[in-house]
Amino acid sequence: MAEALQDYLDFITETAYLAGRLTLGYFQTGIRPDLKADQSPVTVADRLAEELIRGRIEKRYPAHAILGEEFGVKESPSASHCWYIDPIDGTKSFIRGVPLYAVLIGLEIEGQVQVGACYLPAMDEMLVAATGLGCWWNGRRAHVSAVPSLSQGVVTCTDVAKFARHGRQAAWERIQQAAWYRTGWGDAYGYCLVATGRAELMLDPIMSDWDCGPFPPIFLEAGGYFGDWQGNVTIHAREAMATTQTLLPEVLSLI
């Protein structure tokens, strides 16, 4: 199993890198987005990057299922393996020329995400992991922070308005009061910061499966937690939270 996961890890790392380099050809060029039905922006770079990722998966693993943000579901009769793709997580940052966007790819095997890649092309940061094989940040082992209390911790989120919009304002206010520093390094970048020990808590009251794709194995292998607001490791809860194992009980009690 470890050998198979290593093959997947090598493949996902290369694929995320190639898709990310493709997006850089459109970054800070004044690219104009289209609006999707939910009024979120999408660009030609999003679509081309997902096409690249899907093409590589379909060629290498034709029996696997795929769920991507831009092109939906490719069903698989076996259904034991499913790839989750967000070709540009942080499209709002991307179209404004802000480098805090990422390519996200996760591989779910028998219902558990076991391989993941989060690549930040504009900063050339690659964060990858596979179950039992460690979490790696640009070739170095990644680990969450050792901060013992949220009173010494950095908390980040994607959009502060979403907490009230999704009925989580009171929880967000309690977190703010407990934290040392509150900031807005959002989207995938916030999760990357927590997994690499540069922040202690990242919260999103609303998330899609593809936004979460790579993070369960990344946080497991980095010594942290990624999942819902109740302490369950999952990418399917329509919400997300990442923190350290040390701080998890404190955070759960606050929210």
ABEGO torsion letter per residue (X at the ends): XAAAAAAAAAAAAAAAAAAAAAAAAABGAGBBBBBBAAGBBBBAAAAAAAAAAAAAAAAABAABBBBBAAAEBBBBAAGABBBBBBABBGAAAAAAGBABBBBBBBBBBGGBBABBBBBBAAAGBBBBBBBGAEBBBGGBBBBBBABABAAABBBBBABAAAAAAAGAAAAAAAAAAABABBBABBEAAAAAAAAAGABABBBBABBBAAAAAAAAAAAAAAGBBBEBAAGBBBAAAGBBBBBBAAAAAAAAAAX
